[in-house]
Amino acid sequence: MTAMYKFEYGKRKYITVQFEKADLNGTSPQGWYILLCDVTKKNEVGIYPLITLNNDDGSFQPPFCIGDFNKDGNLEFAQWERTAGDDTILSYLLRDGECMKQPYFIKLFEESRGVYYINNEISKWYFPIK
């Protein structure tokens, strides 16, 4: 499945192209790819490749979102990453065709299966989380 959307944010124009990478042997989760393209300047396109997983078996799928979290006019990309049971939402700045990791993060803890809470004591986000 493929989808394409266009939108404007501030003075910038964007197109997103979303597609799924086929898993030829059917043994691993398929990658769901998003290309976010800054098309403000027609002769200079900034391309940001973003990825998540599409697990057809209903298992955990890390969510992500794109937004201007600090209201500076630049888009940021937030992705939920799970490593060894540690759940963290990381932030990346999207600018000049690059996806640059930022010092902001949200630490999560799972109280029960599928019920998550933010650990405010160690999280550092663009704005206070209460």
DSSP file with accessible surface (Angstrom, degrees, kcal/mol):
  #  RESIDUE AA STRUCTURE BP1 BP2  ACC     N-H-->O    O-->H-N    N-H-->O    O-->H-N    TCO  KAPPA ALPHA  PHI   PSI    X-CA   Y-CA   Z-CA
    1    1 A M              0   0  169      0, 0.0    19,-0.7     0, 0.0     2,-0.4   0.000 360.0 360.0 360.0 137.3    0.0    0.0    0.0
    2    2 A T  E     -A   19   0A 102     17,-0.2     2,-0.3     2,-0.0    17,-0.2  -0.970 360.0-179.4-130.1 144.4    1.3    3.5   -0.9
    3    3 A A  E     -A   18   0A  25     15,-2.3    15,-3.2    -2,-0.4     2,-0.4  -0.984   8.8-162.3-141.5 151.8    0.0    6.9    0.0
    4    4 A M  E     +A   17   0A 126     -2,-0.3     2,-0.3    13,-0.2    13,-0.2  -1.000  11.3 177.0-137.2 134.1    1.0   10.4   -0.7
    5    5 A Y  E     -A   16   0A 134     11,-2.1    11,-3.0    -2,-0.4     2,-0.4  -0.967  12.9-155.2-133.1 152.1    0.0   13.6    1.1
    6    6 A K  E     +A   15   0A 180     -2,-0.3     2,-0.3     9,-0.2     9,-0.2  -0.962  22.0 156.1-126.5 146.7    0.9   17.3    0.8
    7    7 A F  E     -A   14   0A  78      7,-2.2     7,-3.2    -2,-0.4     2,-0.4  -0.978  30.1-129.8-157.8 165.7    0.8   19.9    3.5
    8    8 A E  E     -A   13   0A 136     -2,-0.3     2,-0.4     5,-0.2     5,-0.2  -0.954  14.3-173.5-121.9 143.7    2.3   23.3    4.5
    9    9 A Y  E >   -A   12   0A  74      3,-2.4     3,-2.3    -2,-0.4     2,-0.2  -0.964  65.5 -41.2-136.8 121.2    3.8   24.2    7.8
   10   10 A G  T 3  S-     0   0   64     -2,-0.4    64,-0.0     1,-0.3    63,-0.0  -0.454 124.5 -25.9  61.4-126.5    4.7   27.8    8.4
   11   11 A K  T 3  S+     0   0  200     -2,-0.2     2,-0.3    62,-0.1    -1,-0.3   0.283 120.4  96.0 -99.7  10.1    6.4   29.0    5.2
   12   12 A R  E <   -A    9   0A  78     -3,-2.3    -3,-2.4    29,-0.0     2,-0.4  -0.775  60.5-146.8-108.1 148.7    7.5   25.5    4.1
   13   13 A K  E     -A    8   0A 105     -2,-0.3    26,-2.3    -5,-0.2    27,-0.5  -0.920  19.8-173.4-113.9 138.1    5.8   23.0    1.8
   14   14 A Y  E     -AB   7  38A   6     -7,-3.2    -7,-2.2    -2,-0.4     2,-0.4  -0.926  16.9-165.3-131.9 154.1    6.0   19.3    2.3
   15   15 A I  E     -AB   6  37A  52     22,-2.1    22,-3.3    -2,-0.3     2,-0.4  -0.994  11.8-157.3-131.7 136.7    5.0   16.0    0.6
   16   16 A T  E     -AB   5  36A  10    -11,-3.0   -11,-2.1    -2,-0.4     2,-0.5  -0.958   3.4-166.5-114.2 137.0    5.0   12.7    2.3
   17   17 A V  E     -AB   4  35A  34     18,-2.2    18,-2.9    -2,-0.4     2,-0.4  -0.993  10.3-169.7-118.7 123.1    5.3    9.4    0.5
   18   18 A Q  E     +AB   3  34A  39    -15,-3.2   -15,-2.3    -2,-0.5     2,-0.3  -0.957  14.9 154.7-119.8 130.7    4.4    6.3    2.5
   19   19 A F  E     -AB   2  33A  70     14,-2.4    14,-3.0    -2,-0.4     2,-0.4  -0.985  35.5-122.3-152.1 160.7    5.0    2.7    1.4
   20   20 A E  E     - B   0  32A  54    -19,-0.7     2,-0.5    -2,-0.3    12,-0.2  -0.880  22.1-131.6-108.2 134.6    5.6   -0.7    2.8
   21   21 A K        -     0   0  125     10,-2.8    10,-0.4    -2,-0.4     2,-0.1  -0.745  30.4-120.6 -84.9 125.9    8.7   -2.8    2.0
   22   22 A A        -     0   0   67     -2,-0.5     2,-0.8     8,-0.1    -1,-0.0  -0.407  12.0-142.7 -69.2 136.6    7.7   -6.3    0.9
   23   23 A D        -     0   0   34      1,-0.2     3,-0.4    -2,-0.1     7,-0.1  -0.891  14.7-165.6 -98.3 105.7    9.0   -9.2    3.0
   24   24 A L  S    S+     0   0  172     -2,-0.8    -1,-0.2     1,-0.2    -2,-0.0   0.828  83.7  38.6 -69.4 -31.3    9.7  -11.8    0.4
   25   25 A N  S    S-     0   0  110      3,-0.0    -1,-0.2     0, 0.0    -2,-0.0   0.561  98.2-132.6 -98.5  -6.6   10.1  -14.8    2.7
   26   26 A G  S    S+     0   0   61     -3,-0.4    -2,-0.1     2,-0.1     4,-0.1   0.676  75.3 108.0  72.2  18.1    7.3  -13.8    5.2
   27   27 A T        +     0   0  113      2,-0.1    -1,-0.1     1,-0.0    -3,-0.0   0.552  69.5  46.7-106.7  -8.2    9.4  -14.4    8.3
   28   28 A S  S    S-     0   0   63      1,-0.0    -2,-0.1    27,-0.0    -5,-0.1  -0.913  92.6 -84.2-133.2 160.9   10.0  -10.9    9.6
   29   29 A P        -     0   0   71      0, 0.0     2,-0.3     0, 0.0    26,-0.2  -0.325  47.9-117.3 -61.1 143.4    8.0   -7.7   10.2
   30   30 A Q  E     - C   0  54A  42     24,-1.2    24,-2.5    -7,-0.1     2,-0.3  -0.615  25.5-119.7 -82.3 140.7    7.6   -5.5    7.1
   31   31 A G  E     - C   0  53A  10    -10,-0.4   -10,-2.8    -2,-0.3     2,-0.6  -0.605  16.7-151.8 -79.1 136.1    9.1   -2.1    7.2
   32   32 A W  E     -BC  20  52A  42     20,-2.4    20,-2.1    -2,-0.3     2,-0.3  -0.957  20.5-163.7-108.1 115.4    6.8    0.8    6.8
   33   33 A Y  E     -BC  19  51A  67    -14,-3.0   -14,-2.4    -2,-0.6     2,-0.4  -0.790  13.0-169.5-105.9 145.0    8.7    3.7    5.3
   34   34 A I  E     -BC  18  50A  10     16,-2.9    16,-3.3    -2,-0.3     2,-0.6  -0.998   6.7-160.8-130.6 128.0    7.9    7.4    5.1
   35   35 A L  E     -BC  17  49A  53    -18,-2.9   -18,-2.2    -2,-0.4     2,-0.6  -0.954   7.9-163.3-104.7 115.2    9.7    9.9    3.0
   36   36 A L  E     -BC  16  48A   0     12,-2.3    12,-2.8    -2,-0.6     2,-0.5  -0.907  11.7-166.0 -97.5 120.0    9.1   13.4    4.2
   37   37 A C  E     -BC  15  47A  17    -22,-3.3   -22,-2.1    -2,-0.6     2,-0.8  -0.940  17.7-148.2-116.1 123.9   10.1   15.8    1.4
   38   38 A D  E     +BC  14  46A   9      8,-3.2     8,-1.8    -2,-0.5   -24,-0.2  -0.808  23.3 172.1 -85.9 110.4   10.6   19.5    1.9
   39   39 A V  E     +     0   0A  40    -26,-2.3   -25,-0.2    -2,-0.8    -1,-0.1   0.030  38.1 116.8-111.4  27.3    9.6   20.9   -1.5
   40   40 A T  E    S+     0   0A  47    -27,-0.5     2,-0.6     1,-0.2    -1,-0.2   0.931  78.6  45.9 -60.6 -47.8    9.6   24.6   -0.6
   41   41 A K  E >  S- C   0  44A 106      3,-0.6     3,-1.6    -3,-0.2    -1,-0.2  -0.889  80.1-151.7 -98.1 117.6   12.5   25.3   -3.1
   42   42 A K  T 3  S+     0   0  192     -2,-0.6     3,-0.2     1,-0.3    -1,-0.1   0.790  94.9  44.8 -63.3 -28.1   11.7   23.5   -6.4
   43   43 A N  T 3  S+     0   0  150      1,-0.2     2,-0.3    -3,-0.1    -1,-0.3   0.411 115.2  49.9 -96.3   4.4   15.3   23.0   -7.3
   44   44 A E  E <   -C   41   0A 117     -3,-1.6    -3,-0.6    -6,-0.0     2,-0.5  -0.792  68.6-174.7-145.5  97.9   16.4   21.9   -3.8
   45   45 A V  E     -     0   0A  74     -2,-0.3     2,-0.5    -3,-0.2    -6,-0.2  -0.818  14.1-149.4-100.0 126.6   14.4   19.1   -2.2
   46   46 A G  E     -C   38   0A  14     -8,-1.8    -8,-3.2    -2,-0.5     2,-0.5  -0.847  16.2-162.8 -92.6 124.9   15.1   18.0    1.4
   47   47 A I  E     -C   37   0A  85     -2,-0.5   -10,-0.2   -10,-0.2   -12,-0.0  -0.942  10.1-171.5-115.9 127.7   14.4   14.3    1.9
   48   48 A Y  E     -C   36   0A   3    -12,-2.8   -12,-2.3    -2,-0.5     2,-0.5  -0.934  12.6-152.4-117.1 105.5   14.0   12.8    5.4
   49   49 A P  E     +C   35   0A  94      0, 0.0     2,-0.3     0, 0.0   -14,-0.2  -0.692  19.8 179.7 -80.9 122.5   13.7    9.0    5.3
   50   50 A L  E     -C   34   0A   8    -16,-3.3   -16,-2.9    -2,-0.5     2,-0.3  -0.912   4.2-168.6-121.4 148.8   11.7    7.8    8.4
   51   51 A I  E     +C   33   0A  69     -2,-0.3     2,-0.3   -18,-0.2   -18,-0.2  -0.983  14.1 166.7-140.2 149.0   10.8    4.2    9.3
   52   52 A T  E     -C   32   0A   5    -20,-2.1   -20,-2.4    -2,-0.3     2,-0.4  -0.851  37.5-100.5-141.9-179.4    8.6    2.2   11.6
   53   53 A L  E     -C   31   0A  71      9,-0.3     2,-0.6    -2,-0.3   -22,-0.2  -0.875  16.5-155.8-110.6 144.2    7.6   -1.4   11.8
   54   54 A N  E     -C   30   0A  38    -24,-2.5   -24,-1.2    -2,-0.4     2,-0.8  -0.897  14.2-169.0-115.8  97.5    4.3   -2.9   10.6
   55   55 A N    >   -     0   0   21     -2,-0.6     3,-1.5     4,-0.2    -2,-0.0  -0.786   9.6-166.6 -93.7 109.6    3.8   -6.1   12.5
   56   56 A D  T 3  S+     0   0  124     -2,-0.8    -1,-0.2     1,-0.3    -2,-0.0   0.682  82.3  69.2 -68.6 -16.3    0.9   -8.1   11.0
   57   57 A D  T 3  S-     0   0  125      1,-0.1    -1,-0.3    -3,-0.1    -2,-0.0   0.418 113.1-111.0 -85.9   4.9    0.7  -10.3   14.0
   58   58 A G  S <  S+     0   0   69     -3,-1.5     3,-0.1     1,-0.2    -2,-0.1   0.554  70.9 140.3  81.8   5.7   -0.6   -7.6   16.3
   59   59 A S        -     0   0   51      1,-0.2    -4,-0.2    -4,-0.0    -1,-0.2  -0.155  65.6 -48.6 -74.3 178.9    2.6   -7.3   18.3
   60   60 A F        -     0   0   60      1,-0.1    -1,-0.2     2,-0.0    -2,-0.0  -0.154  53.9-170.1 -53.3 128.7    4.1   -4.0   19.5
   61   61 A Q        -     0   0   90     -3,-0.1    -1,-0.1    -7,-0.1    -7,-0.1  -0.970  23.3-128.2-122.1 113.9    4.4   -1.4   16.8
   62   62 A P        -     0   0   19      0, 0.0    -9,-0.3     0, 0.0     2,-0.1  -0.429  25.8-143.2 -63.9 123.3    6.4    1.6   17.8
   63   63 A P        -     0   0   67      0, 0.0    17,-2.2     0, 0.0     2,-0.3  -0.425  19.5-175.2 -80.8 163.7    4.4    4.8   17.1
   64   64 A F  E     -D   79   0B  59     15,-0.2     2,-0.3    -2,-0.1    15,-0.2  -0.963   5.7-167.2-148.6 164.9    5.9    8.0   15.8
   65   65 A C  E     -D   78   0B  63     13,-2.2    13,-3.0    -2,-0.3     2,-0.4  -0.991  15.0-139.0-153.5 160.1    4.8   11.5   15.0
   66   66 A I  E     +D   77   0B  56     -2,-0.3     2,-0.3    11,-0.2    11,-0.2  -0.972  41.7 128.8-120.0 133.4    6.0   14.6   13.3
   67   67 A G  E     -D   76   0B  17      9,-2.4     9,-3.3    -2,-0.4     2,-1.1  -0.984  65.0 -97.0-169.2 171.0    5.4   18.1   14.8
   68   68 A D    >   +     0   0   12     -2,-0.3     3,-1.0     7,-0.2     7,-0.1  -0.728  45.6 174.1 -98.9  81.2    6.9   21.4   15.8
   69   69 A F  T 3  S+     0   0   38     -2,-1.1    -1,-0.2     1,-0.3     6,-0.1   0.788  76.6  36.0 -65.9 -30.8    7.3   20.5   19.5
   70   70 A N  T 3  S-     0   0   61      4,-0.3    -1,-0.3    -3,-0.2     5,-0.1   0.295 104.6-122.8-107.7   9.2    9.2   23.6   20.5
   71   71 A K  S <  S+     0   0  171     -3,-1.0    -2,-0.1     3,-0.1     4,-0.1   0.834  70.6 130.2  57.0  39.5    7.3   26.0   18.2
   72   72 A D  S    S-     0   0   75      2,-0.3    -1,-0.1     0, 0.0     3,-0.1   0.377  82.1-103.7-101.4   2.7   10.5   27.2   16.4
   73   73 A G  S    S+     0   0   36      1,-0.3     2,-0.4    -5,-0.1   -62,-0.1   0.382  90.8 105.2  92.3  -5.7    9.1   26.8   12.9
   74   74 A N  S    S-     0   0   34    -64,-0.0    -2,-0.3    21,-0.0    -1,-0.3  -0.876  70.8-119.7-107.5 144.2   11.1   23.6   12.3
   75   75 A L        -     0   0    6     19,-0.5    19,-2.5    -2,-0.4     2,-0.3  -0.555  24.8-161.0 -81.6 143.7    9.6   20.1   12.2
   76   76 A E  E     -DE  67  93B   1     -9,-3.3    -9,-2.4    -2,-0.2     2,-0.5  -0.870   9.2-141.3-118.7 156.9   10.7   17.4   14.7
   77   77 A F  E     -DE  66  92B   6     15,-3.0    15,-2.4    -2,-0.3     2,-0.5  -0.979  13.4-165.1-119.8 124.9   10.3   13.7   14.5
   78   78 A A  E     -DE  65  91B   5    -13,-3.0   -13,-2.2    -2,-0.5     2,-0.4  -0.952   8.5-176.8-113.4 131.1    9.5   11.7   17.6
   79   79 A Q  E     -DE  64  90B  30     11,-2.1    11,-2.6    -2,-0.5     2,-0.5  -0.993  24.5-132.3-132.4 135.2    9.9    7.9   17.6
   80   80 A W  E     - E   0  89B  34    -17,-2.2     2,-0.4    -2,-0.4     9,-0.2  -0.699  29.4-169.8 -81.6 123.1    9.1    5.4   20.3
   81   81 A E  E     - E   0  88B  64      7,-3.4     7,-2.4    -2,-0.5     2,-0.5  -0.958   9.8-163.2-121.1 136.3   12.1    3.0   20.6
   82   82 A R  E     + E   0  87B  92     -2,-0.4     2,-0.4     5,-0.2     5,-0.2  -0.971  14.8 167.1-120.4 119.9   12.1   -0.2   22.7
   83   83 A T  E >  S- E   0  86B  90      3,-2.0     3,-2.4    -2,-0.5    -2,-0.0  -0.987  72.8 -19.9-133.9 123.5   15.4   -1.8   23.5
   84   84 A A  T 3  S-     0   0  116     -2,-0.4     3,-0.1     1,-0.3    -1,-0.1   0.864 127.7 -50.6  49.9  43.0   15.7   -4.6   26.1
   85   85 A G  T 3  S+     0   0   62      1,-0.2     2,-0.6     0, 0.0    -1,-0.3   0.487 109.4 126.9  79.2   0.2   12.4   -3.6   27.7
   86   86 A D  E <   -E   83   0B  67     -3,-2.4    -3,-2.0    23,-0.1     2,-0.6  -0.836  45.4-158.4 -94.8 119.6   13.4    0.0   28.0
   87   87 A D  E     +EF  82 108B   6     -2,-0.6    21,-2.5    21,-0.6     2,-0.4  -0.882  20.6 162.0-104.3 122.2   10.8    2.3   26.3
   88   88 A T  E     -EF  81 107B  14     -7,-2.4    -7,-3.4    -2,-0.6     2,-0.6  -0.999  33.0-143.0-139.8 138.0   11.9    5.8   25.3
   89   89 A I  E     -EF  80 106B  36     17,-2.8    17,-2.0    -2,-0.4     2,-0.3  -0.917  27.8-164.3 -98.9 118.4   10.5    8.4   22.9
   90   90 A L  E     -EF  79 105B  22    -11,-2.6   -11,-2.1    -2,-0.6     2,-0.4  -0.709   7.3-138.8-102.6 156.7   13.4   10.1   21.2
   91   91 A S  E     -E   78   0B   1     13,-1.1    11,-3.1    11,-0.4     2,-0.4  -0.926  14.6-173.2-121.0 140.7   13.4   13.4   19.2
   92   92 A Y  E     -EF  77 101B  39    -15,-2.4   -15,-3.0    -2,-0.4     2,-0.4  -0.996  21.2-131.7-131.4 136.0   15.1   14.3   15.9
   93   93 A L  E     -EF  76 100B   9      7,-3.3     7,-2.8    -2,-0.4     2,-0.7  -0.712  15.5-149.4 -85.3 133.7   15.2   17.7   14.2
   94   94 A L  E     + F   0  99B   4    -19,-2.5   -19,-0.5    -2,-0.4     2,-0.3  -0.905  40.0 135.7-106.7 106.4   14.3   17.7   10.6
   95   95 A R  E >   + F   0  98B 100      3,-2.1     3,-1.9    -2,-0.7    -2,-0.0  -0.980  61.5   0.6-154.9 140.4   16.2   20.4    8.8
   96   96 A D  T 3  S-     0   0  126     -2,-0.3     3,-0.1     1,-0.3   -49,-0.1   0.844 127.1 -55.6  53.3  38.6   18.2   20.8    5.5
   97   97 A G  T 3  S+     0   0   30      1,-0.2     2,-0.3   -51,-0.1    -1,-0.3   0.602 115.6 111.6  75.3  10.2   17.6   17.2    4.5
   98   98 A E  E <   -F   95   0B 116     -3,-1.9    -3,-2.1   -50,-0.1     2,-0.6  -0.891  59.3-147.3-119.9 150.8   19.0   15.8    7.7
   99   99 A C  E     -F   94   0B  54     -2,-0.3     2,-0.5    -5,-0.2    -5,-0.2  -0.928  27.0-171.6-114.4  99.2   17.5   14.0   10.7
  100  100 A M  E     -F   93   0B  62     -7,-2.8    -7,-3.3    -2,-0.6     2,-0.1  -0.859  23.3-121.5-104.8 124.3   19.5   15.1   13.7
  101  101 A K  E     -F   92   0B 135     -2,-0.5    -9,-0.3    -9,-0.3    -1,-0.0  -0.365  29.7-150.6 -62.3 135.9   19.1   13.5   17.1
  102  102 A Q  E     -     0   0B  51    -11,-3.1   -11,-0.4     2,-0.2    -1,-0.1  -0.662  23.9-114.2-106.2 162.3   18.1   16.0   19.8
  103  103 A P  E    S+     0   0B  75      0, 0.0     2,-0.4     0, 0.0   -11,-0.1   0.287  85.3 102.8 -80.1  14.4   18.8   16.0   23.5
  104  104 A Y  E     +     0   0B  67    -13,-0.2   -13,-1.1    19,-0.0     2,-0.3  -0.801  42.6 153.7-103.4 141.0   15.1   15.6   24.3
  105  105 A F  E     -FG  90 124B  60     19,-3.1    19,-2.1    -2,-0.4     2,-0.4  -0.982  34.0-138.6-158.0 158.8   13.5   12.3   25.3
  106  106 A I  E     -F   89   0B  14    -17,-2.0   -17,-2.8    -2,-0.3     2,-0.4  -0.994  17.8-149.1-125.6 121.8   10.6   10.8   27.3
  107  107 A K  E     -F   88   0B  47     12,-0.5    12,-3.1    -2,-0.4     2,-0.3  -0.790  18.2-165.9 -89.5 132.9   11.1    7.8   29.4
  108  108 A L  E     -FH  87 118B  20    -21,-2.5   -21,-0.6    -2,-0.4     2,-0.4  -0.824  10.6-160.8-116.2 153.5    8.1    5.5   29.7
  109  109 A F  E     - H   0 117B  97      8,-2.4     8,-2.5    -2,-0.3     2,-0.8  -0.994  19.0-131.3-132.3 145.4    7.3    2.6   32.1
  110  110 A E  E     - H   0 116B  79     -2,-0.4     6,-0.2     6,-0.2     3,-0.1  -0.840  18.4-175.9 -97.4 111.0    4.7   -0.1   31.5
  111  111 A E  E    S-     0   0B 125      4,-2.1     2,-0.3    -2,-0.8    -1,-0.2   0.916  75.0 -13.2 -72.3 -44.6    2.4   -0.5   34.5
  112  112 A S  E >  S- H   0 115B  63      3,-1.0     3,-3.0     0, 0.0    -1,-0.3  -0.924 107.4 -48.6-147.7 171.2    0.6   -3.4   32.9
  113  113 A R  T 3  S-     0   0  232     -2,-0.3     3,-0.1     1,-0.3    -2,-0.0  -0.180 127.6  -5.4 -51.6 114.5    0.4   -4.9   29.4
  114  114 A G  T 3  S+     0   0   56      1,-0.2     2,-0.6    -3,-0.0    -1,-0.3   0.443 106.1 111.5  82.3   0.8   -0.2   -1.9   27.0
  115  115 A V  E <   -H  112   0B  55     -3,-3.0    -4,-2.1     2,-0.0    -3,-1.0  -0.917  46.1-179.3-111.8 110.1   -0.6    0.7   29.8
  116  116 A Y  E     -H  110   0B  56     -2,-0.6     2,-0.3    -6,-0.2    -6,-0.2  -0.825  11.9-169.0-113.1 148.3    2.2    3.2   29.8
  117  117 A Y  E     -H  109   0B 115     -8,-2.5    -8,-2.4    -2,-0.3     2,-0.4  -0.955  27.1-112.2-130.1 153.6    3.1    6.1   32.0
  118  118 A I  E     -H  108   0B  64     -2,-0.3     2,-1.2   -10,-0.2   -10,-0.2  -0.681  19.1-136.7 -85.9 134.2    5.7    8.9   31.6
  119  119 A N    >>  -     0   0   49    -12,-3.1     4,-1.3    -2,-0.4     3,-0.8  -0.763  23.7-176.7 -88.1  94.8    8.5    9.0   34.1
  120  120 A N  T 34 S+     0   0   82     -2,-1.2    -1,-0.2     1,-0.2     9,-0.1   0.743  71.8  68.3 -66.1 -25.1    8.6   12.7   34.7
  121  121 A E  T 34 S+     0   0  182      1,-0.2    -1,-0.2    -3,-0.1    -2,-0.0   0.832 116.2  20.8 -67.6 -32.9   11.6   12.5   37.0
  122  122 A I  T <4 S+     0   0   91     -3,-0.8    -1,-0.2   -15,-0.1    -2,-0.2   0.502  98.5 105.9-116.4  -3.8   14.0   11.6   34.3
  123  123 A S     <  -     0   0   24     -4,-1.3     2,-0.4   -16,-0.1   -17,-0.2  -0.475  46.2-167.5 -76.1 146.8   12.3   12.7   31.1
  124  124 A K  B     +G  105   0B 107    -19,-2.1   -19,-3.1    -2,-0.1     2,-0.2  -0.899  19.5 162.6-135.8 103.0   13.6   15.9   29.3
  125  125 A W        -     0   0   31     -2,-0.4     4,-0.1     2,-0.3   -19,-0.0  -0.613  54.3 -94.9-116.6 177.0   11.2   17.2   26.7
  126  126 A Y  S    S+     0   0   34     -2,-0.2    -1,-0.0     2,-0.1   -22,-0.0   0.738 110.1  19.3 -65.1 -23.5   10.8   20.5   24.8
  127  127 A F  S    S-     0   0  104      0, 0.0    -2,-0.3     0, 0.0     2,-0.1  -0.946 102.7 -76.9-142.9 159.9    8.2   21.7   27.4
  128  128 A P        -     0   0  110      0, 0.0     2,-0.5     0, 0.0    -2,-0.1  -0.377  40.9-151.1 -62.1 136.3    7.2   20.6   30.9
  129  129 A I              0   0   44     -9,-0.1    -6,-0.1    -6,-0.1    -4,-0.0  -0.945 360.0 360.0-109.6 125.1    5.2   17.4   31.1
  130  130 A K              0   0  220     -2,-0.5   -12,-0.0     0, 0.0     0, 0.0  -0.878 360.0 360.0-123.4 360.0    2.8   17.1   34.0
